[in-house]
Amino acid sequence: MSSPYRAIFAAPGAKGFACLCIRDRMSIGIVTMVSQLTGRYGLAGALSATLALSAAVLGPQVSRLVDRHGQRRVLRPATAAALVALAGLLVSAHQRWPDWTLFVFAAAAGCVPSVGSMVRARWAAIYGGSPRDLHTAYAAESVIDEVVFIVGPILSIGLSMSWFPEAGPLLAACFLAVGIMWLTAQRATEPVPHPRGEHSDGSALRSPGLQVLVGVFVATGALFGAVEVVTVAFAEDQGHKAAASVVLAVYALGSGLAGVVFGLLHLKGDAARRWVVGVCAMAVSMIPLQLVGNLPFLAVALFVAGLAIAPTMVTTMALVEQYVPRAKLTEGMTWTSTGLAVGVALGSSAAGWVVDAAGARAGYAVPGAAGLLAAAGAFLGYRRLRPAPERVGVRAHAGDDEDEQCMA
């Protein structure tokens, strides 16, 4: 591992929470389980969307409580509630209970914590005064996300198909329980809670900059969700449905490699402008998908498209750290994840409808349109991308420190 990455993991306690590689891939297991048990893909997709929308409502509230009371005091009871709901979902699906019971449990499971936001908040607590180190730390987290994106669906779907339908989400629930207990046991790196203060009232979403990020991330999530659904349909049309997992893994591989390289760079200049360029690059990368004719061409096109993802995500987390007060950082990061989750649900549904109506190749128009919406939102919202007042002085001071180090 190169020296910038060695440096960030040298901080006391960093390796303990950084190795926590659980992320939210629960919906994949639920879709596989329900479709196997009932043969109803519409029901499976609706439950997945219910879980995503519930997480969009409950997730930021859980993170807001975390900012006020600390990760340990909030995450353990929230995780316990989510696990009870997931257990109810598994039992109701296995016992063929009425459909409404599935939706009730799926909605209740939305209080599952955003683990990625909790881990990134710890990185911010350690390296908040060192933009370069924080940039590298966020890049490392982005790479971990891509690894989980590749391995998670393969493991979840494989277990559900080879063992029993409930195996995938059951294993994900076990990982979540163990991971949260492990994370919250590490008190030394837990961010300091902010129960009171001038920035404690109101939601982090009041920040104009965060509103722009979340809005654009809804369109970005739609792009991701549509690409996943249409790629599976296209592979099936080509007679190689199983190859869809490989093609999507190539997509994530491109993002992961870009994230590794991006984390090594010491970038200067306006991060907001860099973010707009990244969003536009993702939109442009959807153009070749409109011309796909076979799986090898699709794999190459998705690999190239993936190169823009991780750098844009890393820059987004850096901007969130600027746009919201420190007392609301975890909530702010969770709102971006919420935007993505809502977008994925919308994009998946829209792509499925287009594929059914016009075929798989036509389905790639959905991520193309989502990319255009994301780019338009980034352009129109650029002027609102301003840091929180309390963060302006911090950024200037950090920049002066770096300049002194370079001169030395």
N, C-alpha and C positions, 0 to 999 in steps of 0.2 A: 504494500500500500504506500502511496506517495506521501511525502512529508506533510502537506497540509491536512490530510486525513489523520495521520499519526498525531498531529498536534491537537486536534480537537478531542480525540479520544484519550488524551493524556490527562484531562481534567478529572479530579477526584469524583468518582461515582458515575462518570459518563458512560463507561462501558456497560454498567449495570442496566441502565434504562435504554441505551441505544440498541442493545441486542434483542429488545422486545419487538419481534417482527410480526405481531398479530395486527391485522388490519380488517376493515369491513369488507368481507366477501361472503357474508351470510346469505345474501339474496340469491347467489348462484346455487347454493345448496338447497334453498327452499324451492326454487324453480324446478330443479332436478327431482327433488322428493315428490312434490305434488304432481308433476307430470307423470312420474312413474306409477304413483299410487292410483291416480284417477284418469290418466290419459287426457286430461283437459289442460292444454297449454294456455288457453285464455284465462282460466282460473289461476294457474301458476303465475302468469304475468301480472294479473290484477293483485295478487297477494304481494308480489315483489314491489309493485308500485305503492301499495298501501304501506309497506314497511319503510320505503324511501320517503314518502310524504310524512309519515309519522315521525321519522327521525328528523325531518326538516323542521317540524314544529317543536319537538321535545328536546332534540340535541342541543340547540343553543341555550335553552333554559337550564339544562344540566351543566353546561359549561359556565354559564353565568354564576350558578351556585358554587362551582369549583373556584372561580376567581374570588368569590367572597369568603368561602369557608375552607378552601384547601382541597387538594385532590383526594387525600385519604378519607376525609369525612364524608365526601359526596360520592366518590366513585364506587365504593363498596356497596352501599345500599342501592344505588342506581343499577349497578350490575346485577345485584341479587334480584331486583324487580324484573330486569330484562330476561334473566335466565328462567325465572318462573313463567314468564309469558312465552318464551321459546319452548319450554317443556310442555306447556299447554297446547301450543301449536303442533308439536310433534305428536302428542297423544291424540288430539282431535283429528289430525290427518290420518293417523294409523287406524283409529276406530271408526273412520268414515262418519264423523259427526256432521251436522248441518254446516253448510258453507259459511253461514254468518259467524259461527264460532271461530273459524279460521281467521276471518277478518278482524275479529275482536282481539285475538291473541297477537296477530301480526301488528296491529296498531299499538298495542301495549308494549311490544318489543322495541318500539321506536326510541325508548329511553336509553338504549345501549350507548355507552359513552363513545365519543370520537377519540380513539386511542392516539391517532396520529397528531391531533391537536394537543393532547396532553404531553406527548413526547416533545413536540416542537416548542411548547411553552417552557419545558425544562431547558432546552438548548438556549432559548432566549434569556432565561434567568441566568445562565452561566456566561454567555457571550454577548449579552445585550450591549456592552460597551465596546465590542470589537466587531465591526461590520464584516471584516474579511473572514474571521473565524465563524461567525454566524452564517455567512453565505455558504461556506464549506459544509457546515453542519446540516443546513437545509438541503443541500445537494445530496448528502449521504442519505438523508431521510427519503428523498425522492427516489433514489436508486432502490432503497429497501421496498418502497411502495411498488415499484415495477417488478421486483423479484416476487413479491407476494401476488401481484396481478398474474404473473406467469404460472406460479406453482399452485396458488389457491384453487382456481377452477379445475385444474387437472386433478388435484388431490380430492377435492370435494365431489366432483362428478364421478371420478374413478371409484371412490369408496361406495357411493350410493348405488352404482351399477354393479359392482362386484360383491359387496357385502349385503346391505339391505338399504331400502330407499332413504331411511332416516339417518344413515351413517354420516353423510356429509355435514348437515347442519348440527348434528350431535357433536361431532368432532370440533366444529367451529365454536360451539358453545363451551366445550371443555377448554379450548385454547384461550377463549376470552376470560373465563373464570380464573385460570391459572395466571394468565398474563396480568390481569388487574391486581390480583393479590401480590404478585411479584413487584409490579410497578409501585403500588402504594406502600409497600414495605420499605422502600428506599426513601427515607425521610430527608436525607442530607441534600438531595438535589430537587426536592419539591419546591416549586415557586412559593414565595411568601403570599398568603392570602391578603385581600384588601377588603375587610368587612365594612369600613367606613371611609369617608373622604369625599373630596369634591367631585371625583369622577365615578363614584359608586352608584349613583342614581341613573336610571335610564339605560337603554340598550346600547351596545356597541354599534348597532346598525344605524344609529343616528349620524355616524360619521359619513360625510358625503363621499369620501374616497372609498370607504368600505362598501357603500351602496353600489358604486360603479363596479367594483371587483365582483361582488355577489351577482349582480345582474348579468355581467359578461360570463360569469361561470355557469349560469343557468344555460346559456347558449352553448358554452363549451361542453358541459355535461351532456347536452342533447347530441352534440357531435360524437362524443365517445359512445353513448348508448346506441346510437343509430349505426355506427360503424360495426359494433359487435354483432348486432342482430342481422344486419345485411350481409356481413361476411359469412355468417353461418348459413344463411339462405343461399348465397352465391356458391359456396362450396358444395352444398347439397345439389344445386342445379348442375354443377360440374361432375357430379357422381362421386364426390370425395368428401362427404360431410365431416368425417373425422379429421380431415386436414385443416378444418377451421381453427381448431385449437392451436395448431402449429403456426398458422398464418397470424393469428392474434398474438401469439408469443413473440413472433418477429416484430410486430408493432411495438410491443412493450420493450423488446430488446433494443430497438432504436432509441427509445426514450431513455432507457437505463444507461446506455453508453454515452449519450449526450449529457446526461446528468453527471456522470463521473468526470467528464472533461470540463463541464461547466463549473464544477466545484473547485477545480484547480486554478481557475482564472481569477485574477484580481481586477475586477471591472471598476471603471470610474464613469462619472457622468450621471445623468438623470435616470434613475431606475424606472420611473413611470414611463418614460419614452421607450426604454428597453422592453418594458412589459407590452406596450402597444405593438411594437415590432414583432414580439413573440406571438401575440394573438393573431396578427395578420399573417404570419408565417404558417400558423396552423390552418387558417382559412385557405390560403393558397395551396397548401399541401393536399387539399381535398379535390383539386381540379383533376389530377391524373386518375382518381378513382372513377370519374365519370366515363373513362375510356377503357376500363378493364375488360379483358376478353378471356383471361385464363388465370389460374391460381398462381403460377410463378410471377407473372406481371403484377398481380395484386400484392403478393408478398413483398416485392421490391418497392412498390408504391407505398405500402404501409410502413415499411422500415424507414423510408425517407420522411414520411409524415410524422413518425414517432420522434424524429430528431428535434422537433420544436417543442415537444410536450414538457419534458423535465425542466429545461431552462425557464420556460414560462411559469411553471409551478413554483420553482425556487424563487423567482422574482416576485411572484404573488405573495408568498409568505413573508418576504422581506418588506413588501409594501404594507401588509397588514400590521407588521411590527411598528411601522411608522405612523399609520393612520389612526390607530386606536390607542387610548391611554394604557399604560402598563397594567392598571387595575382591571382592564377588560380584555386582555390579550387572548386568553383561552377562548372566550366567547367569540371574539373577532375571527380567530382561526376556524372555529367551528362553523361560523356563518358561511365561509367560503366552501367548506365541505358540504354544507347544506345546499348551497346553490348547485354544486355539481350533482348531488343526489337527486334533486328535483329535475334537473336537466336530463339526467340519465333516464329517469322514469318517462319523461315526456318524449325524448328522442327514441327510446325503445318502442314506445307505443306507436308513434308516428311512422317509424321505419317498418314496423310489422304491418301496418295498414297499407302502406305503399307497396310493399312486397306482395301482399295478397292481391292487391288491385292491378299492379302493373308489372310484377316480376322483380327478381333480385337485382338485376343491373340497374333498373330504374330507382331502386331503393337508395342508391348512393347519392341521389339528389337531396336526400334529407340531411346527411352530414354536410353536404355542400352548402345548403341553405343555412344550416346552423352556424357554419363557419362565417358566412357573410354577416349574419346577425351579430356574432361575437365581435367581428372586426368593426362593424358600424357602432356598436356600443362602446368599444374601446376608444374609437376616434371621438365620438360625441361626448364621452365622459372624461376625456383627458384633462380638461381644465379644472375638473373637480378633484383631481388626484393631488391632494395636499396633505402633509403630515399633521398629526395632532399637535396643538400648541406646545404641549409639554415635551414632545419629541424633537422639536426643532433645535433646541439647545443641545440635546444629547447628540444629535447627528453632527452638529458643528464641532462639538468638543471631540467626538470620536474622530472626525476628519482631521482636526488639528493634531491629535495624538499620532495618527498614522503618518502625517506629513513630517512630524518630528522624528519618527522612527526611520523614515526613508532618508532624511537628511543625515541622521546619525550613521 
